[in-house]
Amino acid sequence: MFVSKKSASTPALDPYQCLGIRIQKIINSTTAQKSRSALIFRLPDEAESDWDQLLGEISENDNVTLAYRDDGGIQIFWTLPKED
């Protein structure tokens, strides 16, 4: 039986981890970094509990603001802390 090295050494990601990776890519995009904002939406296959957990963790960060939009999207705004 053949088992690829990738599948044998890489554990499967749970849905929350997949959500985190998806949102991290949006936030880290060049456009989002330039504007210091990102617009995110929950996908139909993402659990509301995972979404709520992620938003809670994001909102705990200093210099981050979440704006809930009427269309279901969430706009994330952030500022960079001033260096001493």
PEFEN-V414168 format. One record per run of one state. SS is the DSSP state (2 for helix, 1 for strand, 0 for the rest). FROM is the first residue (numbers start at 1). TO is the last residue. If there is no record, write none. Layout:
# PEFEN-V414168
[[SS	FROM	TO] [SS	FROM	TO]]
This chain:
# PEFEN-V414168
[[0	1	4] [2	5	9] [0	10	14] [2	15	27] [0	28	29] [2	30	35] [0	36	36] [1	37	40] [0	41	47] [2	48	59] [0	60	63] [1	64	68] [0	69	73] [1	74	78] [0	79	84]]
